[in-house]
């Protein structure tokens, strides 16, 4: 066979080496992965009889809202707190949400760190470094922002538990036995005192108007 007859393989435009992919393409992959959290449900509520609990994405969104509020009242950087709360559970896109009973038997923290490292390693370097820094702060619980972000996470669970109790799942009440004791900021502790007697449906009752 003549050399001119040999078929040459077309060059693959999408190089298989992830290091060489266009940066925005890696960001889009990251966005798609984050979107998976909309389909992953918070498994801890199963023991309370809740078959279809909120998704991880829903939890993270309200964590960020609560974190923003707490940060202002506690006098810390709201940007850092919001970022910490939004990305706190991003690793669950790959390893799912593990029930706390599972954490009792499995050291899940190492897996979480490994996943997060892989998730951000191809992002823009500035973004990667910031996310890694904020995650360490959250895990170490040595900065005011990290403490506020963790309080936002716990407070969101307390609000969610209250809503489930009001919607007919009394098993969620048991969450009140331990979680409040882990709150550290003055604002979060005061809000917990309000939650105990709070009606989660009061906000819309004040808005809805009936006319004749």
PEKAPE-V705064 format. One record per residue. N is the residue number from 1. RES is the residue in one letter. SS is DSSP state (~ for helix, > for strand, _ for the rest). PHI is phi in whole degrees, 0 to 359 (999 if undefined). Layout:
N_RES_SS_PHI ; N_RES_SS_PHI
//
This chain:
1_X___999 ; 2_X___288 ; 3_X_~_298 ; 4_X_~_289 ; 5_X_~_275 ; 6_X___292 ; 7_X___276 ; 8_X___263 ; 9_X___288 ; 10_X___295 ; 11_X___289 ; 12_X___280 ; 13_X___293 ; 14_X___269 ; 15_X___304 ; 16_X___290 ; 17_X___283 ; 18_X_~_297 ; 19_X_~_295 ; 20_X_~_259 ; 21_X___292 ; 22_X___303 ; 23_X_~_308 ; 24_X_~_292 ; 25_X_~_295 ; 26_X_~_293 ; 27_X_~_294 ; 28_X_~_297 ; 29_X_~_300 ; 30_X_~_295 ; 31_X_~_296 ; 32_X_~_297 ; 33_X_~_295 ; 34_X_~_299 ; 35_X_~_296 ; 36_X_~_296 ; 37_X_~_296 ; 38_X_~_290 ; 39_X___256 ; 40_X___263 ; 41_X_>_264 ; 42_X___283 ; 43_X_~_287 ; 44_X_~_298 ; 45_X_~_278 ; 46_X_~_300 ; 47_X_~_292 ; 48_X_~_269 ; 49_X___84 ; 50_X___264 ; 51_X___286 ; 52_X___230 ; 53_X___289 ; 54_X___297 ; 55_X_>_279 ; 56_X_~_297 ; 57_X_~_298 ; 58_X_~_296 ; 59_X_~_298 ; 60_X_~_295 ; 61_X_~_297 ; 62_X_~_289 ; 63_X_~_303 ; 64_X_~_294 ; 65_X_~_298 ; 66_X_~_294 ; 67_X_~_300 ; 68_X_~_300 ; 69_X_~_294 ; 70_X_~_299 ; 71_X_~_301 ; 72_X_~_294 ; 73_X_~_288 ; 74_X_~_268 ; 75_X___72 ; 76_X___241 ; 77_X___291 ; 78_X_~_293 ; 79_X_~_299 ; 80_X_~_298 ; 81_X_~_295 ; 82_X_~_298 ; 83_X_~_296 ; 84_X_~_302 ; 85_X_~_289 ; 86_X_~_292 ; 87_X_~_259 ; 88_X___303 ; 89_X___248 ; 90_X___301 ; 91_X___297 ; 92_X_~_290 ; 93_X_~_296 ; 94_X_~_254 ; 95_X_~_240 ; 96_X___70 ; 97_X___270 ; 98_X___264 ; 99_X___304 ; 100_X_~_301 ; 101_X_~_296 ; 102_X_~_294 ; 103_X_~_297 ; 104_X_~_295 ; 105_X_~_257 ; 106_X___235 ; 107_X___281 ; 108_X_~_277 ; 109_X_~_299 ; 110_X_~_297 ; 111_X_~_296 ; 112_X_~_300 ; 113_X_~_294 ; 114_X_~_296 ; 115_X_~_297 ; 116_X_~_300 ; 117_X_~_301 ; 118_X_~_290 ; 119_X_~_293 ; 120_X_~_258 ; 121_X___294 ; 122_X___256 ; 123_X___284 ; 124_X___311 ; 125_X_~_302 ; 126_X_~_297 ; 127_X_~_292 ; 128_X_~_303 ; 129_X_~_296 ; 130_X_~_293 ; 131_X_~_297 ; 132_X_~_296 ; 133_X_~_296 ; 134_X_~_295 ; 135_X_~_294 ; 136_X_~_298 ; 137_X_~_299 ; 138_X_~_294 ; 139_X_~_292 ; 140_X_~_286 ; 141_X___54 ; 142_X___249 ; 143_X___249 ; 144_X_~_298 ; 145_X_~_296 ; 146_X_~_297 ; 147_X_~_294 ; 148_X_~_296 ; 149_X_~_297 ; 150_X_~_292 ; 151_X_~_298 ; 152_X_~_297 ; 153_X_~_297 ; 154_X_~_294 ; 155_X_~_295 ; 156_X_~_298 ; 157_X_~_295 ; 158_X_~_292 ; 159_X_~_298 ; 160_X_~_297 ; 161_X_~_298 ; 162_X_~_299 ; 163_X_~_295 ; 164_X_~_296 ; 165_X_~_299 ; 166_X_~_294 ; 167_X___267 ; 168_X___99 ; 169_X___241 ; 170_X_~_298 ; 171_X_~_299 ; 172_X_~_292 ; 173_X_~_300 ; 174_X_~_297 ; 175_X_~_296 ; 176_X_~_291 ; 177_X_~_290 ; 178_X___244 ; 179_X_~_306 ; 180_X_~_301 ; 181_X_~_292 ; 182_X_~_264 ; 183_X___290 ; 184_X___241 ; 185_X___277 ; 186_X_~_299 ; 187_X_~_296 ; 188_X_~_296 ; 189_X_~_295 ; 190_X_~_295 ; 191_X_~_293 ; 192_X_~_299 ; 193_X_~_298 ; 194_X_~_288 ; 195_X_~_302 ; 196_X_~_302 ; 197_X_~_249 ; 198_X___277 ; 199_X___259 ; 200_X___299 ; 201_X___264 ; 202_X_~_296 ; 203_X_~_297 ; 204_X_~_279 ; 205_X_~_293 ; 206_X_~_283 ; 207_X_~_266 ; 208_X___292 ; 209_X___236 ; 210_X___250 ; 211_X___231 ; 212_X___245
//
